[in-house]
Structure formats: C-alpha cells, structure tokens
Amino acid sequence: MKMKTSDFNFKLPEELLAEHPSEQRDEARLMVLDRKTETIEHKLFKDLIDYFDEGDVMIMNNTKVFPARLMGNKEKTGAKIEVFLLRELDAETRLWDVLVDPARKIRIGNKLFFGDDDSLVAEVVDNTTSRGRTLRFLFDGSYDEFRQALEDLGETPLPKYIKRDVIPEDAERYQTIYAKHEGAVAAPTAGLHFSKHLLKRLEIKGVDFAELTLHVGLGTFAPVEVEDLSKHKMESEQVIISEETAKLVNHAIDEKKRVCAVGTTSMRAIESSVSANNHLNPFNGWTNKFIHPPYEFGVANCMITNFHTPKSTLIMMISAFAGHDFLMKAYKEAVKEKYKFYSYGDAMLII
C-alpha cells in the first residue's frame, strides 16, 4: 500500500516538546516496542541493559556537533544578523555554506562583523537559496586560530522549536558522550541518553560498539511538503563507515545476534551501504537516502530512537521499521503517558 505524508500526522500537544534534557542522561523514559508480540512496555533508558547480551552490537554515530550559530552585525547599518554555518566548502579560502536570517537584507558584497571587537569578518560572495549564502571569512590568523574563533563566537545550534536561550549546559548535553568527529549541525539525538556508567555496564555484559560517522545536516528538520513521498528529496549528508565497523557488524549478523542501530542517522548510514547478501560494506561518501514504508531493512534488527514530530522524515523511517499501525498506536500511548518528544525528549527501543 502506497503511503502519503498525511498518514504520518498525529496530534502532538506543544507541552510535550522537550525544552530541556532529563536530569540524568540515562534516566530519560524508554518505551519498548516488541514487533513480534506488538506489545508496549514503559521503562527507563538505563533498563536498556536488560535487552542486550554478549555479542550483540550497537551501531553508534560518533559525529560531533559544532557551535554553528553565530550572531553578527551588518556593516554600516549594524543590523543584527543570525548566521547558521552549514558546511565548510574550502579550508584554504575559508568559504562556508550558511543560512542567514533575516535573509532579505543580505546581498552579495555585504560584510558581516562578529564578536565584540569585530575580530571576525565575513563577506557574502554568493546566493545559494532564498536563505542560503556563501560566505568568505576574512581572518588574519592561522586555520587553527580561525576555527577557534568560530568555536568561541558560535553557540550550540539547538533546534528552533526550543524557545529558550541557549545555556552553558547545552554545550555538553546537546552532544553524545562518544562524539569524536566534528561536522554535524544537529545532534544524533538517540545517543544523547547514553551515560558513561551505562556504556560501561553494557561493555561488561559483552555488548560491542560499532562506530560510524554521519554528519547530521539541517535537512533532518526539513518538513515534507509533498503528499507523494516519492517526490520528497532528502538533503545529502556525509557518511564514513570503517572496515572495522563493517567487520564487527557482519560478525554479529552471522552469529544471529542483536544488531541495534542507535538513532535514525545510524540507520540511514548503514542502509546506504548494504551488500546484496544483507551485510554492511565500508563506505566513505554521501547519502540522500529517504527511508519510508514499505521498506526492507538489510542490517539492523533492532533500533533506538527518540519520539519524532508529525509528518517528519524521521517518523516515516521508524514507521517502516516498527510497522505503521503499531507505531501510530505507540505514539498515541506516548502522548497519553506524556512522554517528551523531539531532540531533548525520551527514547524508544524497537526490538
């Protein structure tokens, strides 16, 4: 049966959008969905350990969020401009793809100043989309000093639905504890619930961790604006899957173990590099894969994810994995039980 965007709509009360993370990472709530029995259990995230045994593998996205939101001023007028760094185009010439807000005021040739002392200046060199621009940063120091300046002046790019100001704690909490490779403008949020203590306990139990990198772009929040899913285009994101990760995952598949994708980003990454016999291939490239029902998953037989917003590409993927009717029933229950949704929200384990 062909599904439409409206099939993924549900009523989500605004107060269930999480403005803050749970006090302790691993004490967020966890809804457990069993696809075989179509049963739902209510747990805490740290109870995850009860569902995994020796030789099981968790596939985790080790991308690191950089402080992508900069506040600047336009030359002459001094108008306040928000610049959202999307990706570095060229390290040598310091060219970046960015979004600007308000965009109508920003034209090619404009200069923007950042920092109290205007220590960082950028020139607009191109228009890419209605809000998109290419900036060239003008900075006297070395590349490392330039990156440090971006780090110092930027703030944690919390999603727009979070209406409060960014606080110092966000720099730590909007980042997984195993984040390594900088390049994401949004966190792989299912992984935010892992604490050092929980990882240690899983390790002692014999669970293996296979890391990959998918640099999450803003496309993860892009609404689906067409009813016909085949017409929606996903934004490309960079993926790196090492030989070592592929080996670890394939061994678990051969041993009929639990192979768990931690988050939609890990799932997208592995599904972008599946071999004909449903094993994982090493990969270094870009993916714009859009997963929605009906879809046959090749690698993972289990996944951890957060609760997603109506009609998002994320709920579409989860629905393909859990089964549409079962997932919508679970979401109805999540709303009734007041689970927290979205980036800082609670988690779901689908087995």
NUNU-722909 format. One record per atom (N, C-alpha, C): residue in one letter; x, y, z. Coordinates in steps of 0.2 Angstrom, whole numbers, plus 5000, padded with zeros to 4 digits. Atoms other than C-alpha are relative to their C-alpha. Layout:
AXYZ/...
! end
This chain:
M500449945000/M500050005000/M500450065000/K499649945000/K500750174995/K499850055005/M500249954994/M500850295010/M500150074998/K499949935002/K500650485009/K500250035007/T499749964995/T501350615020/T499550015006/S500549994995/S499650645029/S499949935004/D500050074996/D499750455035/D500450015007/F499650004995/F501050515047/F499950065005/N500249944996/N500150655055/N499649985007/F500450014993/F499550655074/F500050065004/K500149944996/K499050775087/K500650005005/L499450004995/L500650825097/L499950075004/P500149944996/P500250945112/P500750045000/E499449965000/E501551085112/E500449995006/E499650014994/E502051055130/E500449935001/L499650065000/L502750885126/L500650014996/L499349985004/L504150965115/L500550015006/A499549994994/A505650945127/A500450064999/E499549945000/E506451115131/E500649995003/H499450024997/H507751035142/H500149925000/P499950075000/P508550865143/P499849975007/S500250034993/S508150745158/S500650015004/E499549984996/E509150775173/E500749964999/Q499550045001/Q510250625171/Q499949974993/R500050025007/R510650565153/R499649935000/D500350065001/D510150385156/D499349995004/E500750004996/E508550425167/E499550034996/A500649985004/A507550485152/A499549945000/R500450065001/R506050375149/R500149964994/L499950055006/L506150225137/L499349964999/M500650045002/M504650155128/M500349944996/V499750065004/V505049975122/V499449974996/L500450035005/L504149905107/L500249944998/D499850075003/D504149725103/D499649994994/R500350005006/R503749705085/R499649934999/K500350075001/K503349515086/K499349995004/T500650014996/T502049525100/T499650065000/E500449935001/E501549705096/E499850025007/T500149984993/T501749745115/T500450065001/I499749944998/I502249905123/I500250005008/E499849994993/E503249925139/E500350075002/H499749934998/H503750085149/H500549995005/K499450014996/K505450085156/K500450075001/L499549945000/L506950205160/L500649984995/F499550025005/F508350215147/F500549965003/K499450044997/K509650135159/K499749925000/D500350075001/D508449975158/D500249974994/L499750035007/L509149955140/L500449945001/I499550054998/I510449845148/I499749935000/D500350074999/D509149705151/D499849974993/Y500250035007/Y508849685132/Y500649984996/F499450025004/F510649655127/F500449955003/D499650054997/D511849515129/D500750004996/E499350015002/E513649465125/E500049994992/G500050015007/G514049485106/G499550044996/D500449955004/D512649605102/D500450064998/V499749945002/V513149765093/V499650065000/M500349935000/M512649945095/M500450044995/I499749955005/I512950055080/I499950075001/M500049944998/M513350225085/M500350064996/N499849945004/N513550395076/N500550045004/N499549964996/N515150475083/N500150074997/T499949935002/T514850645074/T500050055006/K500049954995/K515150795084/K499750074998/V500449945002/V514050955084/V500550065001/F499649944999/F515051115081/F499550065002/P500549944998/P514351285088/P499950044994/A500249975006/A513551335072/A499750064999/R500449945001/R512551485076/R500450065002/L499649944999/L513451655075/L499550065000/M500449945000/M512651825079/M500550054998/G499549955002/G513451965069/G499650064998/N500349935002/N513152145063/N500250014993/K499949985007/K512952205045/K500450075000/E499649945001/E514252345040/E499550064999/K500449945001/K513552525040/K499450005004/T500650004996/T511852485047/T500049975007/G500050044994/G512352375061/G499549965002/A500550044999/A510852275059/A500249935002/K499850074997/K510852105069/K499849954995/I500150065005/I511051955058/I500249935003/E499850064997/E511051775063/E500349964994/V499750045005/V512251665053/V500049935002/F500050074998/F512051475053/F500549964996/L499550035004/L513551385047/L499849934998/L500250065002/L513151235037/L500649954998/R499450055001/R514751165030/R500650054997/E499449965002/E516551225026/E500149974992/L499950025007/L516751225007/L500750004998/D499350005002/D518651265006/D500450035006/A499649984994/A519851275021/A500450054999/E499449955002/E521151375012/E499750074999/T500249935002/T520051515006/T499450025005/R500549994994/R518851495022/R499350024997/L500749995003/L517251485011/L499649955004/W500550044997/W515751425020/W499350014997/D500750005002/D513951375015/D499650025007/V500449984994/V512751465028/V499350024998/L500749975000/L510951515031/L500150075004/V500049944997/V510651695035/V499350025002/D500749984997/D509151775045/D500150075003/P500450005006/P508451895040/P500450014994/A499650005006/A508951855023/A499950054995/R500249955005/R508151995013/R500550065000/K499549944999/K509452115020/K500749984998/I499350025001/I510952015015/I500249994992/R499950015007/R511652034997/R500849994999/I499350015002/I513251994988/I500450065001/G499649954999/G514652104993/G499950035007/N500149984993/N513952145011/N500649975004/K499550034995/K515152125025/K499649995007/L500350014993/L514652055042/L500649995005/F499549994995/F515552085058/F499849955006/F500250054994/F515651955073/F500550025006/G499649994994/G516251975091/G500050075002/D500049934998/D516352125102/D500550054997/D499449965003/D517952185094/D500049994993/D500150015008/D517352135076/D500649964998/S499450045002/S518852015076/S499949954994/L500150055006/L518051905063/L499550044995/V500449975005/V517351975047/V499949954994/A500250055005/A516451885033/A499750044994/E500349965006/E516051945015/E499549954997/V500450055003/V514551875006/V500250004992/V499750015007/V515151804989/V499549974995/D500450035004/D513651714983/D499349995003/N500750024997/N511751674985/N499949934998/T500150075002/T511351494985/T499349985000/T500750015000/T509551484990/T499750065003/S500349944998/S508251604997/S500350025007/R499749984994/R509051605014/R500849985000/G499350025000/G510751525009/G500550054997/R499549965003/R512351615006/R500749975000/T499350024999/T514151585003/T500450055003/L499649954996/L515251675015/L500849994999/R499350014999/R517151705014/R500250045006/F499849974994/F517851735031/F500750034999/L499449975001/L519251865032/L500350005007/F499750014994/F520451825046/F500750005000/D499349995001/D522251865049/D500449945003/G499650054996/G522751715060/G500149934996/S499950065004/S523151535055/S499349965000/Y500750045001/Y521751405051/Y499849985007/D500250024993/D521851335069/D499750065004/E500349944996/E521551515076/E499450024997/F500749985003/F520151545064/F499549955002/R500550044998/R519251385069/R499950015007/Q500149984993/Q519551435087/Q499550065001/A500449945000/A518751595084/A499349994998/L500750025002/L517251515076/L499749965006/E500250044994/E517151395091/E499850055006/D500149964994/D517251545104/D499450054998/L500649955001/L515951655095/L499449974998/G500650035001/G514751525090/G499649975006/E500450034994/E513351445101/E499749944997/T500350075001/T512651275102/T499350014996/P500649995005/P511351255087/P499449965002/L500650034998/L509851205097/L499550014995/P500649995005/P508351165086/P499650065001/K500449944999/K507251315083/K499449995004/Y500650014996/Y505751235092/Y500150025008/I499849984993/I506751265109/I500050085000/K500149925000/K506151445113/K500550035005/R499549974995/R507351475127/R500650024998/D499349995002/D509051545127/D500549945001/V499550054999/V510551435125/V500350015007/I499650004994/I511351395142/I500749974999/P499350035001/P513151345145/P499949925000/E500150074999/E512551165150/E499849974993/D500250035006/D511851145132/D500649984996/A499450025004/A513651135125/A500249935002/E499950074999/E513850975134/E499449954999/R500650045001/R512050905134/R499849994993/Y500250005007/Y511750935115/Y500649964996/Q499450035003/Q513250815112/Q500049935003/T499950074997/T513450625114/T500650005004/I499450004997/I514750575126/I500649974996/Y499550045005/Y515650475112/Y500150044994/A499949965006/A515650625100/A500750014999/K499350005001/K517350625091/K500150054994/H499849965006/H517250705073/H499550054999/E500449945001/E516650875071/E499750014993/G500349995007/G515450915057/G499350005000/A500750005000/A513650905062/A499750075003/V500349944998/V512451055064/V499449985005/A500550024996/A511250945074/A500249945003/A499750064996/A511550805087/A499649944997/P500450065001/P511150625083/P499749985007/T500249994994/T509950635097/T499849935004/A500150064996/A509550455102/A500649985004/G499450014996/G511350445108/G500150045006/L499949954994/L511150585120/L499949975007/H500250034993/H510450465133/H500549955003/F499450054997/F512050355135/F500450045005/S499649974995/S512950395151/S500749965000/K499450045000/K514750335154/K499949945004/H500250064995/H514050225168/H499749944996/L500450045004/L512850145156/L500449964994/L499550035005/L514150115142/L500449955003/K499650054996/K515250035155/K499749945001/R500450064998/R513949915161/R499849964994/L500250045006/L513449865143/L500749974998/E499350035002/E515349835139/E500249945005/I499850064995/I515549725155/I499549944998/K500450065002/K514049625148/K500249974994/G499850035006/G514949595132/G499750034994/V500349975005/V514049715121/V500550044996/D499549965004/D515149785106/D499750064998/F500249935003/F515049965100/F500450014993/A499849995007/A515249995081/A499950074999/E500149935002/E515550175077/E500150024993/L499949975007/L515250265061/L499950085001/T500149934999/T515150445057/T499550024994/L500449975005/L513650535048/L499950075003/H500149934998/H513750725049/H499350034999/V500749985000/V511950775053/V500050074997/G500249935003/G511350925042/G499450035002/L500649974998/L509951045044/L499449964997/G500550035003/G508950935032/G499649955004/T500350044995/T508550825047/T499350035002/F500649974997/F507250955052/F499650034994/A500449975006/A506650995034/A499349975000/P500750035000/P504750975033/P499949964993/V500250045006/V504050855020/V499450044997/E500549965002/E503050975009/E499549974994/V500350035006/V502350854996/V499649945003/E500450064998/E500950724999/E500349934997/D499750065003/D501850604987/D500749995002/L499350014997/L503350534997/L500549994995/S499550015005/S504250484981/S500350074997/K499849935002/K504350674977/K500550045005/H499649964995/H505250724993/H500849984999/K499350015001/K507150754991/K500350015007/M499649994994/M508250725006/M500750044998/E499449975001/E509750835008/E500649955001/S499550055000/S511450745006/S500450015007/E499650004994/E512450705022/E500649964999/Q499450045001/Q514250645023/Q500049945005/V499950064996/V514550465029/V500649975000/I499450045000/I516050365034/I499949945005/I500150064996/I515950185039/I500749964999/S499350035000/S517650105043/S499949924998/E499950075001/E518249925038/E499849965007/E500150034993/E518249885057/E499350005002/T500750004998/T516449935060/T499649954996/A500450055004/A515849835045/A500249935002/K499850074998/K516849685051/K499649985007/L500450014994/L516049705069/L499349984999/V500750005002/V514349725062/V499849934997/N500150065004/N514449575050/N500149945004/H499950064995/H515149455063/H499349995004/A500650014996/A513549495074/A499549984996/I500550035004/I512449465059/I500149934999/D499950085001/D513249295055/D499949965006/E500150034994/E513149255073/E499250005003/K500749994999/K511249295073/K499950045007/K500049964994/K511549425087/K499550064999/R500449945001/R510549585090/R500550064997/V499749955003/V511149725079/V499650065000/C500449954998/C510549885085/C500250074997/A499849935002/A510550055076/A499850055005/V500249954995/V510650195088/V499950064996/G500249945003/G509650335080/G499949994993/T500250005007/T508950375063/T500650014996/T499449995004/T510650435057/T500449944999/S499650065000/S511550275061/S499649954995/M500450045004/M510150185052/M500050024993/R499949975006/R510250295037/R500749984997/A499350015002/A512150275036/A500049924998/I499950075002/I512050085036/I499649974995/E500450025006/E510650065024/E500250034994/S499749975006/S511650175012/S500649964998/S499450045002/S512950045011/S499949925002/V500250084999/V512149865012/V500249964994/S499850055006/S512849725001/S499449964998/A500650045003/A511749614991/A499849945005/N500250064995/N511849475005/N499850035007/N500249974994/N511249605018/N500650005006/H499549994995/H512949635026/H500250084999/L499849935000/L513749805029/L500750014996/N499449995003/N515049875017/N500450065003/P499749944998/P516350005022/P499850054995/F500249955004/F515950175015/F500350075001/N499849934998/N516550355013/N499750044994/G500349965006/G515450465003/G499450045003/W500649964998/W513750555004/W499449964999/T500750035001/T511950495006/T499550055000/N500749965000/N510250565002/N499549955000/K500550064999/K509350405006/K499450025004/F500649984996/F507550435011/F499649935001/I500350064999/I506850285020/I499250015003/H500750004998/H504950265021/H499649944998/P500350065001/P503650125021/P499850004992/P499750074997/P503649995013/P500850004998/Y499250005001/Y505549965015/Y500249945004/E499750064997/E506549805019/E500750025002/F499449984997/F507949845031/F500549944999/G499550065002/G509549745027/G500549995006/V499450014995/V510749765043/V499749995007/A500250004993/A509949815059/A499349965002/N500650034998/N508649705068/N499750035006/C500249974994/C508349825082/C500250085000/M499849935000/M508450015085/M499850045006/I500249954995/I508450155097/I499950074997/T500249935003/T507650325093/T499650045005/N500449954995/N506850475101/N499350004997/F500749995003/F505050525098/F500050064995/H499949955006/H504850625082/H499350044999/T500649955001/T503650765076/T499649974994/P500550025005/P502150735065/P500350024993/K499949995007/K502450715046/K500850014999/S499349995001/S504350715048/S500349944997/T499750065003/T505550605038/T500249955005/L499750044995/L506150535054/L499449955003/I500550044998/I504450465059/I499849954995/M500150045006/M504250395042/M500549945000/M499550054999/M505850295044/M499849955005/I500150054994/I505350225061/I499449964999/S500650035002/S503650185054/S500149944995/A499850065004/A504450075041/A500349955004/F499750054996/F505449985054/F499549975005/A500450024994/A504149965068/A499349974997/G500650015003/G502649945056/G499550065002/H500449934999/H501450095053/H499550005005/D500650004995/D499950045063/D500249995007/F499750014993/F500949985078/F500350065003/L499649934998/L502050145078/L499550055002/M500449954999/M500550255077/M499649995007/K500350024993/K499750165092/K500450025005/A499549984995/A501350185102/A500050075001/Y500049934999/Y501350365098/Y499450035004/K500749984996/K499550385104/K500149995007/E499950014993/E500050305120/E500650055003/A499549954998/A501650415121/A499750075002/V500349944999/V500550565120/V499650005007/K500450014994/K499350495133/K500450005007/E499550014994/E500850455145/E500450065001/K499649945000/K501650625142/K500749995000/Y499350005002/Y503250565135/Y500250064997/K499849945003/K504350705130/K500349994993/F499850015007/F504650725111/F500650044998/Y499549965004/Y506050785099/Y500749995003/S499350014999/S507850815102/S500249995007/Y499850014993/Y507950835121/Y499549955003/G500550044997/G506550705123/G500249935002/D499950074997/D506350525129/D500149964994/A499750045005/A506850375119/A499549944999/M500450065002/M506050215111/M500549954998/L499650065002/L506850045109/L499549964996/I500450045004/I506149945095/I500449934999/I499750075001/I506549755095/I499649954996/
! end
